[in-house]
Amino acid sequence: MFLISMSSSIFVPSSQVYITRLVPAERRKRFNSMQALISSGAFITGPAVAGVLLFYLSPQ
């Protein structure tokens, strides 16, 4: 988890520069809203899927 957190703290700011350059100015508002929707959806569905897997499968 530590290595993933470290790599994301390096990757996310550097990728924002390229995203800003690639997405045209008139489409950035829609892009930002879609990115936020996907991020918040993953924040909710990820632990839910893990909980369902733990419920049906053994942790061992």
PDB file of N, CA, C, O and CB in Angstrom:
ATOM      1  N   MET A   1       0.822  -1.186   0.000  1.00  0.00           N
ATOM      2  CA  MET A   1       0.000   0.000   0.000  1.00  0.00           C
ATOM      3  C   MET A   1       0.868   1.253   0.000  1.00  0.00           C
ATOM      4  O   MET A   1       0.541   2.253  -0.639  1.00  0.00           O
ATOM      5  CB  MET A   1      -0.936  -0.003   1.200  1.00  0.00           C
ATOM      6  N   PHE A   2       1.970   1.180   0.722  1.00  0.00           N
ATOM      7  CA  PHE A   2       2.861   2.338   0.778  1.00  0.00           C
ATOM      8  C   PHE A   2       3.436   2.663  -0.589  1.00  0.00           C
ATOM      9  O   PHE A   2       3.493   3.830  -0.978  1.00  0.00           O
ATOM     10  CB  PHE A   2       3.989   2.092   1.769  1.00  0.00           C
ATOM     11  N   LEU A   3       3.864   1.640  -1.324  1.00  0.00           N
ATOM     12  CA  LEU A   3       4.432   1.864  -2.653  1.00  0.00           C
ATOM     13  C   LEU A   3       3.388   2.387  -3.634  1.00  0.00           C
ATOM     14  O   LEU A   3       3.696   3.242  -4.465  1.00  0.00           O
ATOM     15  CB  LEU A   3       5.042   0.576  -3.187  1.00  0.00           C
ATOM     16  N   ILE A   4       2.164   1.887  -3.547  1.00  0.00           N
ATOM     17  CA  ILE A   4       1.095   2.379  -4.411  1.00  0.00           C
ATOM     18  C   ILE A   4       0.803   3.833  -4.100  1.00  0.00           C
ATOM     19  O   ILE A   4       0.618   4.637  -5.014  1.00  0.00           O
ATOM     20  CB  ILE A   4      -0.176   1.531  -4.247  1.00  0.00           C
ATOM     21  N   SER A   5       0.761   4.177  -2.842  1.00  0.00           N
ATOM     22  CA  SER A   5       0.517   5.566  -2.450  1.00  0.00           C
ATOM     23  C   SER A   5       1.640   6.478  -2.910  1.00  0.00           C
ATOM     24  O   SER A   5       1.393   7.594  -3.368  1.00  0.00           O
ATOM     25  CB  SER A   5       0.352   5.670  -0.940  1.00  0.00           C
ATOM     26  N   MET A   6       2.861   6.009  -2.790  1.00  0.00           N
ATOM     27  CA  MET A   6       4.005   6.802  -3.248  1.00  0.00           C
ATOM     28  C   MET A   6       3.961   7.031  -4.753  1.00  0.00           C
ATOM     29  O   MET A   6       4.181   8.147  -5.224  1.00  0.00           O
ATOM     30  CB  MET A   6       5.313   6.114  -2.869  1.00  0.00           C
ATOM     31  N   SER A   7       3.679   5.982  -5.497  1.00  0.00           N
ATOM     32  CA  SER A   7       3.651   6.128  -6.951  1.00  0.00           C
ATOM     33  C   SER A   7       2.483   6.985  -7.412  1.00  0.00           C
ATOM     34  O   SER A   7       2.615   7.719  -8.391  1.00  0.00           O
ATOM     35  CB  SER A   7       3.581   4.766  -7.613  1.00  0.00           C
ATOM     36  N   SER A   8       1.350   6.912  -6.735  1.00  0.00           N
ATOM     37  CA  SER A   8       0.226   7.765  -7.133  1.00  0.00           C
ATOM     38  C   SER A   8       0.493   9.225  -6.791  1.00  0.00           C
ATOM     39  O   SER A   8       0.024  10.116  -7.499  1.00  0.00           O
ATOM     40  CB  SER A   8      -1.066   7.299  -6.455  1.00  0.00           C
ATOM     41  N   SER A   9       1.231   9.486  -5.729  1.00  0.00           N
ATOM     42  CA  SER A   9       1.550  10.876  -5.404  1.00  0.00           C
ATOM     43  C   SER A   9       2.518  11.486  -6.410  1.00  0.00           C
ATOM     44  O   SER A   9       2.601  12.708  -6.532  1.00  0.00           O
ATOM     45  CB  SER A   9       2.138  10.965  -4.005  1.00  0.00           C
ATOM     46  N   ILE A  10       3.246  10.645  -7.126  1.00  0.00           N
ATOM     47  CA  ILE A  10       4.115  11.135  -8.199  1.00  0.00           C
ATOM     48  C   ILE A  10       3.354  11.208  -9.518  1.00  0.00           C
ATOM     49  O   ILE A  10       3.500  12.174 -10.267  1.00  0.00           O
ATOM     50  CB  ILE A  10       5.350  10.229  -8.349  1.00  0.00           C
ATOM     51  N   PHE A  11       2.549  10.197  -9.803  1.00  0.00           N
ATOM     52  CA  PHE A  11       1.900  10.102 -11.104  1.00  0.00           C
ATOM     53  C   PHE A  11       0.757  11.098 -11.280  1.00  0.00           C
ATOM     54  O   PHE A  11       0.644  11.709 -12.342  1.00  0.00           O
ATOM     55  CB  PHE A  11       1.384   8.709 -11.307  1.00  0.00           C
ATOM     56  N   VAL A  12      -0.087  11.278 -10.276  1.00  0.00           N
ATOM     57  CA  VAL A  12      -1.285  12.110 -10.430  1.00  0.00           C
ATOM     58  C   VAL A  12      -0.944  13.560 -10.785  1.00  0.00           C
ATOM     59  O   VAL A  12      -1.517  14.075 -11.745  1.00  0.00           O
ATOM     60  CB  VAL A  12      -2.108  12.077  -9.148  1.00  0.00           C
ATOM     61  N   PRO A  13      -0.062  14.239 -10.083  1.00  0.00           N
ATOM     62  CA  PRO A  13       0.241  15.624 -10.494  1.00  0.00           C
ATOM     63  C   PRO A  13       0.870  15.724 -11.883  1.00  0.00           C
ATOM     64  O   PRO A  13       0.589  16.663 -12.629  1.00  0.00           O
ATOM     65  CB  PRO A  13       1.171  16.260  -9.486  1.00  0.00           C
ATOM     66  N   SER A  14       1.712  14.765 -12.224  1.00  0.00           N
ATOM     67  CA  SER A  14       2.328  14.842 -13.554  1.00  0.00           C
ATOM     68  C   SER A  14       1.320  14.525 -14.653  1.00  0.00           C
ATOM     69  O   SER A  14       1.422  15.075 -15.749  1.00  0.00           O
ATOM     70  CB  SER A  14       3.518  13.882 -13.647  1.00  0.00           C
ATOM     71  N   SER A  15       0.361  13.663 -14.391  1.00  0.00           N
ATOM     72  CA  SER A  15      -0.638  13.355 -15.417  1.00  0.00           C
ATOM     73  C   SER A  15      -1.614  14.506 -15.607  1.00  0.00           C
ATOM     74  O   SER A  15      -2.163  14.664 -16.697  1.00  0.00           O
ATOM     75  CB  SER A  15      -1.400  12.085 -15.052  1.00  0.00           C
ATOM     76  N   GLN A  16      -1.844  15.309 -14.582  1.00  0.00           N
ATOM     77  CA  GLN A  16      -2.757  16.444 -14.715  1.00  0.00           C
ATOM     78  C   GLN A  16      -2.256  17.455 -15.744  1.00  0.00           C
ATOM     79  O   GLN A  16      -3.061  18.084 -16.431  1.00  0.00           O
ATOM     80  CB  GLN A  16      -2.946  17.128 -13.364  1.00  0.00           C
ATOM     81  N   VAL A  17      -0.962  17.618 -15.858  1.00  0.00           N
ATOM     82  CA  VAL A  17      -0.389  18.530 -16.850  1.00  0.00           C
ATOM     83  C   VAL A  17      -0.741  18.059 -18.256  1.00  0.00           C
ATOM     84  O   VAL A  17      -1.158  18.858 -19.094  1.00  0.00           O
ATOM     85  CB  VAL A  17       1.146  18.631 -16.682  1.00  0.00           C
ATOM     86  N   TYR A  18      -0.573  16.764 -18.517  1.00  0.00           N
ATOM     87  CA  TYR A  18      -0.867  16.229 -19.838  1.00  0.00           C
ATOM     88  C   TYR A  18      -2.360  16.227 -20.129  1.00  0.00           C
ATOM     89  O   TYR A  18      -2.767  16.490 -21.261  1.00  0.00           O
ATOM     90  CB  TYR A  18      -0.315  14.827 -19.965  1.00  0.00           C
ATOM     91  N   ILE A  19      -3.178  15.936 -19.133  1.00  0.00           N
ATOM     92  CA  ILE A  19      -4.629  15.956 -19.325  1.00  0.00           C
ATOM     93  C   ILE A  19      -5.086  17.362 -19.687  1.00  0.00           C
ATOM     94  O   ILE A  19      -5.927  17.534 -20.570  1.00  0.00           O
ATOM     95  CB  ILE A  19      -5.360  15.462 -18.054  1.00  0.00           C
ATOM     96  N   THR A  20      -4.544  18.362 -19.017  1.00  0.00           N
ATOM     97  CA  THR A  20      -4.909  19.747 -19.309  1.00  0.00           C
ATOM     98  C   THR A  20      -4.551  20.117 -20.743  1.00  0.00           C
ATOM     99  O   THR A  20      -5.289  20.854 -21.397  1.00  0.00           O
ATOM    100  CB  THR A  20      -4.215  20.700 -18.331  1.00  0.00           C
ATOM    101  N   ARG A  21      -3.448  19.622 -21.223  1.00  0.00           N
ATOM    102  CA  ARG A  21      -3.040  19.930 -22.596  1.00  0.00           C
ATOM    103  C   ARG A  21      -3.854  19.151 -23.629  1.00  0.00           C
ATOM    104  O   ARG A  21      -4.107  19.659 -24.721  1.00  0.00           O
ATOM    105  CB  ARG A  21      -1.560  19.629 -22.778  1.00  0.00           C
ATOM    106  N   LEU A  22      -4.263  17.934 -23.299  1.00  0.00           N
ATOM    107  CA  LEU A  22      -4.955  17.093 -24.274  1.00  0.00           C
ATOM    108  C   LEU A  22      -6.445  17.399 -24.391  1.00  0.00           C
ATOM    109  O   LEU A  22      -7.008  17.289 -25.480  1.00  0.00           O
ATOM    110  CB  LEU A  22      -4.774  15.651 -23.910  1.00  0.00           C
ATOM    111  N   VAL A  23      -7.088  17.778 -23.303  1.00  0.00           N
ATOM    112  CA  VAL A  23      -8.521  18.055 -23.335  1.00  0.00           C
ATOM    113  C   VAL A  23      -8.724  19.504 -23.762  1.00  0.00           C
ATOM    114  O   VAL A  23      -8.172  20.416 -23.146  1.00  0.00           O
ATOM    115  CB  VAL A  23      -9.184  17.783 -21.944  1.00  0.00           C
ATOM    116  N   PRO A  24      -9.515  19.721 -24.817  1.00  0.00           N
ATOM    117  CA  PRO A  24      -9.757  21.099 -25.262  1.00  0.00           C
ATOM    118  C   PRO A  24     -10.468  21.916 -24.183  1.00  0.00           C
ATOM    119  O   PRO A  24     -11.191  21.362 -23.356  1.00  0.00           O
ATOM    120  CB  PRO A  24     -10.588  21.104 -26.555  1.00  0.00           C
ATOM    121  N   ALA A  25     -10.263  23.213 -24.195  1.00  0.00           N
ATOM    122  CA  ALA A  25     -10.793  24.090 -23.146  1.00  0.00           C
ATOM    123  C   ALA A  25     -12.306  24.013 -23.044  1.00  0.00           C
ATOM    124  O   ALA A  25     -12.843  24.083 -21.938  1.00  0.00           O
ATOM    125  CB  ALA A  25     -10.375  25.524 -23.401  1.00  0.00           C
ATOM    126  N   GLU A  26     -13.008  23.871 -24.153  1.00  0.00           N
ATOM    127  CA  GLU A  26     -14.476  23.841 -24.104  1.00  0.00           C
ATOM    128  C   GLU A  26     -15.031  22.517 -23.584  1.00  0.00           C
ATOM    129  O   GLU A  26     -16.218  22.439 -23.270  1.00  0.00           O
ATOM    130  CB  GLU A  26     -15.039  24.111 -25.478  1.00  0.00           C
ATOM    131  N   ARG A  27     -14.208  21.480 -23.487  1.00  0.00           N
ATOM    132  CA  ARG A  27     -14.672  20.180 -22.996  1.00  0.00           C
ATOM    133  C   ARG A  27     -14.143  19.847 -21.602  1.00  0.00           C
ATOM    134  O   ARG A  27     -14.431  18.766 -21.088  1.00  0.00           O
ATOM    135  CB  ARG A  27     -14.262  19.093 -23.962  1.00  0.00           C
ATOM    136  N   ARG A  28     -13.391  20.727 -20.989  1.00  0.00           N
ATOM    137  CA  ARG A  28     -12.781  20.431 -19.678  1.00  0.00           C
ATOM    138  C   ARG A  28     -13.808  20.313 -18.569  1.00  0.00           C
ATOM    139  O   ARG A  28     -13.649  19.486 -17.671  1.00  0.00           O
ATOM    140  CB  ARG A  28     -11.779  21.505 -19.315  1.00  0.00           C
ATOM    141  N   LYS A  29     -14.855  21.117 -18.612  1.00  0.00           N
ATOM    142  CA  LYS A  29     -15.861  21.047 -17.556  1.00  0.00           C
ATOM    143  C   LYS A  29     -16.536  19.675 -17.559  1.00  0.00           C
ATOM    144  O   LYS A  29     -16.733  19.072 -16.504  1.00  0.00           O
ATOM    145  CB  LYS A  29     -16.912  22.167 -17.729  1.00  0.00           C
ATOM    146  N   ARG A  30     -16.890  19.184 -18.753  1.00  0.00           N
ATOM    147  CA  ARG A  30     -17.502  17.858 -18.848  1.00  0.00           C
ATOM    148  C   ARG A  30     -16.506  16.769 -18.450  1.00  0.00           C
ATOM    149  O   ARG A  30     -16.872  15.816 -17.762  1.00  0.00           O
ATOM    150  CB  ARG A  30     -18.020  17.608 -20.276  1.00  0.00           C
ATOM    151  N   PHE A  31     -15.266  16.901 -18.874  1.00  0.00           N
ATOM    152  CA  PHE A  31     -14.251  15.918 -18.522  1.00  0.00           C
ATOM    153  C   PHE A  31     -14.050  15.853 -17.013  1.00  0.00           C
ATOM    154  O   PHE A  31     -13.967  14.765 -16.444  1.00  0.00           O
ATOM    155  CB  PHE A  31     -12.931  16.247 -19.214  1.00  0.00           C
ATOM    156  N   ASN A  32     -13.972  17.007 -16.365  1.00  0.00           N
ATOM    157  CA  ASN A  32     -13.781  17.035 -14.911  1.00  0.00           C
ATOM    158  C   ASN A  32     -14.955  16.400 -14.183  1.00  0.00           C
ATOM    159  O   ASN A  32     -14.762  15.689 -13.197  1.00  0.00           O
ATOM    160  CB  ASN A  32     -13.587  18.469 -14.426  1.00  0.00           C
ATOM    161  N   SER A  33     -16.174  16.652 -14.661  1.00  0.00           N
ATOM    162  CA  SER A  33     -17.337  16.064 -14.001  1.00  0.00           C
ATOM    163  C   SER A  33     -17.368  14.548 -14.185  1.00  0.00           C
ATOM    164  O   SER A  33     -17.718  13.817 -13.259  1.00  0.00           O
ATOM    165  CB  SER A  33     -18.629  16.686 -14.543  1.00  0.00           C
ATOM    166  N   MET A  34     -17.003  14.073 -15.379  1.00  0.00           N
ATOM    167  CA  MET A  34     -16.981  12.627 -15.599  1.00  0.00           C
ATOM    168  C   MET A  34     -15.880  11.955 -14.775  1.00  0.00           C
ATOM    169  O   MET A  34     -16.075  10.863 -14.242  1.00  0.00           O
ATOM    170  CB  MET A  34     -16.783  12.321 -17.090  1.00  0.00           C
ATOM    171  N   GLN A  35     -14.738  12.606 -14.675  1.00  0.00           N
ATOM    172  CA  GLN A  35     -13.644  12.053 -13.881  1.00  0.00           C
ATOM    173  C   GLN A  35     -14.013  11.992 -12.400  1.00  0.00           C
ATOM    174  O   GLN A  35     -13.681  11.022 -11.718  1.00  0.00           O
ATOM    175  CB  GLN A  35     -12.374  12.887 -14.073  1.00  0.00           C
ATOM    176  N   ALA A  36     -14.692  13.013 -11.904  1.00  0.00           N
ATOM    177  CA  ALA A  36     -15.123  13.015 -10.503  1.00  0.00           C
ATOM    178  C   ALA A  36     -16.170  11.935 -10.257  1.00  0.00           C
ATOM    179  O   ALA A  36     -16.154  11.282  -9.214  1.00  0.00           O
ATOM    180  CB  ALA A  36     -15.685  14.394 -10.112  1.00  0.00           C
ATOM    181  N   LEU A  37     -17.079  11.742 -11.210  1.00  0.00           N
ATOM    182  CA  LEU A  37     -18.102  10.704 -11.074  1.00  0.00           C
ATOM    183  C   LEU A  37     -17.476   9.318 -11.025  1.00  0.00           C
ATOM    184  O   LEU A  37     -17.874   8.485 -10.212  1.00  0.00           O
ATOM    185  CB  LEU A  37     -19.103  10.785 -12.228  1.00  0.00           C
ATOM    186  N   ILE A  38     -16.508   9.070 -11.881  1.00  0.00           N
ATOM    187  CA  ILE A  38     -15.839   7.766 -11.906  1.00  0.00           C
ATOM    188  C   ILE A  38     -15.032   7.550 -10.627  1.00  0.00           C
ATOM    189  O   ILE A  38     -15.025   6.447 -10.081  1.00  0.00           O
ATOM    190  CB  ILE A  38     -14.922   7.652 -13.140  1.00  0.00           C
ATOM    191  N   SER A  39     -14.356   8.586 -10.150  1.00  0.00           N
ATOM    192  CA  SER A  39     -13.562   8.457  -8.925  1.00  0.00           C
ATOM    193  C   SER A  39     -14.436   8.178  -7.717  1.00  0.00           C
ATOM    194  O   SER A  39     -14.124   7.299  -6.913  1.00  0.00           O
ATOM    195  CB  SER A  39     -12.748   9.718  -8.687  1.00  0.00           C
ATOM    196  N   SER A  40     -15.526   8.918  -7.583  1.00  0.00           N
ATOM    197  CA  SER A  40     -16.390   8.700  -6.420  1.00  0.00           C
ATOM    198  C   SER A  40     -17.125   7.375  -6.532  1.00  0.00           C
ATOM    199  O   SER A  40     -17.391   6.729  -5.519  1.00  0.00           O
ATOM    200  CB  SER A  40     -17.394   9.847  -6.272  1.00  0.00           C
ATOM    201  N   GLY A  41     -17.458   6.963  -7.747  1.00  0.00           N
ATOM    202  CA  GLY A  41     -18.093   5.658  -7.924  1.00  0.00           C
ATOM    203  C   GLY A  41     -17.162   4.528  -7.552  1.00  0.00           C
ATOM    204  O   GLY A  41     -17.587   3.552  -6.934  1.00  0.00           O
ATOM    205  N   ALA A  42     -15.900   4.644  -7.917  1.00  0.00           N
ATOM    206  CA  ALA A  42     -14.923   3.620  -7.558  1.00  0.00           C
ATOM    207  C   ALA A  42     -14.676   3.603  -6.058  1.00  0.00           C
ATOM    208  O   ALA A  42     -14.399   2.551  -5.482  1.00  0.00           O
ATOM    209  CB  ALA A  42     -13.610   3.849  -8.303  1.00  0.00           C
ATOM    210  N   PHE A  43     -14.775   4.770  -5.423  1.00  0.00           N
ATOM    211  CA  PHE A  43     -14.587   4.847  -3.974  1.00  0.00           C
ATOM    212  C   PHE A  43     -15.681   4.082  -3.245  1.00  0.00           C
ATOM    213  O   PHE A  43     -15.446   3.543  -2.164  1.00  0.00           O
ATOM    214  CB  PHE A  43     -14.567   6.307  -3.510  1.00  0.00           C
ATOM    215  N   ILE A  44     -16.873   4.031  -3.826  1.00  0.00           N
ATOM    216  CA  ILE A  44     -17.997   3.328  -3.192  1.00  0.00           C
ATOM    217  C   ILE A  44     -18.040   1.862  -3.608  1.00  0.00           C
ATOM    218  O   ILE A  44     -18.222   0.984  -2.764  1.00  0.00           O
ATOM    219  CB  ILE A  44     -19.326   4.010  -3.550  1.00  0.00           C
ATOM    220  N   THR A  45     -17.874   1.589  -4.896  1.00  0.00           N
ATOM    221  CA  THR A  45     -18.045   0.208  -5.364  1.00  0.00           C
ATOM    222  C   THR A  45     -16.857  -0.690  -5.034  1.00  0.00           C
ATOM    223  O   THR A  45     -17.036  -1.901  -4.910  1.00  0.00           O
ATOM    224  CB  THR A  45     -18.273   0.200  -6.855  1.00  0.00           C
ATOM    225  N   GLY A  46     -15.668  -0.150  -4.888  1.00  0.00           N
ATOM    226  CA  GLY A  46     -14.507  -0.978  -4.563  1.00  0.00           C
ATOM    227  C   GLY A  46     -14.655  -1.715  -3.240  1.00  0.00           C
ATOM    228  O   GLY A  46     -14.536  -2.940  -3.211  1.00  0.00           O
ATOM    229  N   PRO A  47     -14.912  -1.006  -2.142  1.00  0.00           N
ATOM    230  CA  PRO A  47     -15.119  -1.714  -0.877  1.00  0.00           C
ATOM    231  C   PRO A  47     -16.363  -2.602  -0.874  1.00  0.00           C
ATOM    232  O   PRO A  47     -16.394  -3.621  -0.183  1.00  0.00           O
ATOM    233  CB  PRO A  47     -15.218  -0.720   0.246  1.00  0.00           C
ATOM    234  N   ALA A  48     -17.389  -2.222  -1.640  1.00  0.00           N
ATOM    235  CA  ALA A  48     -18.587  -3.056  -1.709  1.00  0.00           C
ATOM    236  C   ALA A  48     -18.278  -4.394  -2.376  1.00  0.00           C
ATOM    237  O   ALA A  48     -18.733  -5.439  -1.911  1.00  0.00           O
ATOM    238  CB  ALA A  48     -19.704  -2.328  -2.472  1.00  0.00           C
ATOM    239  N   VAL A  49     -17.517  -4.367  -3.449  1.00  0.00           N
ATOM    240  CA  VAL A  49     -17.128  -5.614  -4.126  1.00  0.00           C
ATOM    241  C   VAL A  49     -16.244  -6.454  -3.210  1.00  0.00           C
ATOM    242  O   VAL A  49     -16.401  -7.674  -3.152  1.00  0.00           O
ATOM    243  CB  VAL A  49     -16.387  -5.312  -5.457  1.00  0.00           C
ATOM    244  N   ALA A  50     -15.329  -5.825  -2.503  1.00  0.00           N
ATOM    245  CA  ALA A  50     -14.474  -6.560  -1.567  1.00  0.00           C
ATOM    246  C   ALA A  50     -15.307  -7.199  -0.462  1.00  0.00           C
ATOM    247  O   ALA A  50     -15.037  -8.331  -0.061  1.00  0.00           O
ATOM    248  CB  ALA A  50     -13.413  -5.627  -0.957  1.00  0.00           C
ATOM    249  N   GLY A  51     -16.311  -6.489   0.032  1.00  0.00           N
ATOM    250  CA  GLY A  51     -17.187  -7.052   1.063  1.00  0.00           C
ATOM    251  C   GLY A  51     -17.976  -8.231   0.563  1.00  0.00           C
ATOM    252  O   GLY A  51     -18.131  -9.215   1.286  1.00  0.00           O
ATOM    253  N   VAL A  52     -18.486  -8.164  -0.660  1.00  0.00           N
ATOM    254  CA  VAL A  52     -19.231  -9.291  -1.234  1.00  0.00           C
ATOM    255  C   VAL A  52     -18.309 -10.497  -1.423  1.00  0.00           C
ATOM    256  O   VAL A  52     -18.700 -11.631  -1.144  1.00  0.00           O
ATOM    257  CB  VAL A  52     -19.874  -8.889  -2.586  1.00  0.00           C
ATOM    258  N   LEU A  53     -17.101 -10.252  -1.892  1.00  0.00           N
ATOM    259  CA  LEU A  53     -16.157 -11.367  -2.055  1.00  0.00           C
ATOM    260  C   LEU A  53     -15.815 -12.009  -0.724  1.00  0.00           C
ATOM    261  O   LEU A  53     -15.737 -13.234  -0.632  1.00  0.00           O
ATOM    262  CB  LEU A  53     -14.881 -10.888  -2.736  1.00  0.00           C
ATOM    263  N   LEU A  54     -15.612 -11.209   0.301  1.00  0.00           N
ATOM    264  CA  LEU A  54     -15.328 -11.775   1.628  1.00  0.00           C
ATOM    265  C   LEU A  54     -16.527 -12.515   2.198  1.00  0.00           C
ATOM    266  O   LEU A  54     -16.370 -13.492   2.930  1.00  0.00           O
ATOM    267  CB  LEU A  54     -14.902 -10.675   2.593  1.00  0.00           C
ATOM    268  N   PHE A  55     -17.718 -12.051   1.864  1.00  0.00           N
ATOM    269  CA  PHE A  55     -18.924 -12.713   2.365  1.00  0.00           C
ATOM    270  C   PHE A  55     -19.089 -14.096   1.746  1.00  0.00           C
ATOM    271  O   PHE A  55     -19.444 -15.050   2.438  1.00  0.00           O
ATOM    272  CB  PHE A  55     -20.163 -11.857   2.076  1.00  0.00           C
ATOM    273  N   TYR A  56     -18.833 -14.206   0.447  1.00  0.00           N
ATOM    274  CA  TYR A  56     -19.053 -15.476  -0.244  1.00  0.00           C
ATOM    275  C   TYR A  56     -17.838 -16.393  -0.264  1.00  0.00           C
ATOM    276  O   TYR A  56     -17.986 -17.608  -0.393  1.00  0.00           O
ATOM    277  CB  TYR A  56     -19.481 -15.210  -1.642  1.00  0.00           C
ATOM    278  N   LEU A  57     -16.651 -15.837  -0.139  1.00  0.00           N
ATOM    279  CA  LEU A  57     -15.439 -16.648  -0.183  1.00  0.00           C
ATOM    280  C   LEU A  57     -14.732 -16.602   1.171  1.00  0.00           C
ATOM    281  O   LEU A  57     -14.939 -15.678   1.958  1.00  0.00           O
ATOM    282  CB  LEU A  57     -14.494 -16.160  -1.305  1.00  0.00           C
ATOM    283  N   SER A  58     -13.937 -17.558   1.420  1.00  0.00           N
ATOM    284  CA  SER A  58     -13.192 -17.615   2.675  1.00  0.00           C
ATOM    285  C   SER A  58     -11.967 -16.705   2.594  1.00  0.00           C
ATOM    286  O   SER A  58     -11.320 -16.639   1.549  1.00  0.00           O
ATOM    287  CB  SER A  58     -12.769 -19.071   2.996  1.00  0.00           C
ATOM    288  N   PRO A  59     -11.639 -16.003   3.683  1.00  0.00           N
ATOM    289  CA  PRO A  59     -10.421 -15.179   3.668  1.00  0.00           C
ATOM    290  C   PRO A  59      -9.134 -16.012   3.550  1.00  0.00           C
ATOM    291  O   PRO A  59      -8.101 -15.485   3.136  1.00  0.00           O
ATOM    292  CB  PRO A  59     -10.361 -14.334   4.933  1.00  0.00           C
ATOM    293  N   GLN A  60      -9.182 -17.297   3.904  1.00  0.00           N
ATOM    294  CA  GLN A  60      -8.004 -18.141   3.792  1.00  0.00           C
ATOM    295  C   GLN A  60      -7.862 -18.544   2.361  1.00  0.00           C
ATOM    296  O   GLN A  60      -6.928 -19.267   2.013  1.00  0.00           O
ATOM    297  CB  GLN A  60      -8.088 -19.375   4.709  1.00  0.00           C
TER     298      GLN A  60
END
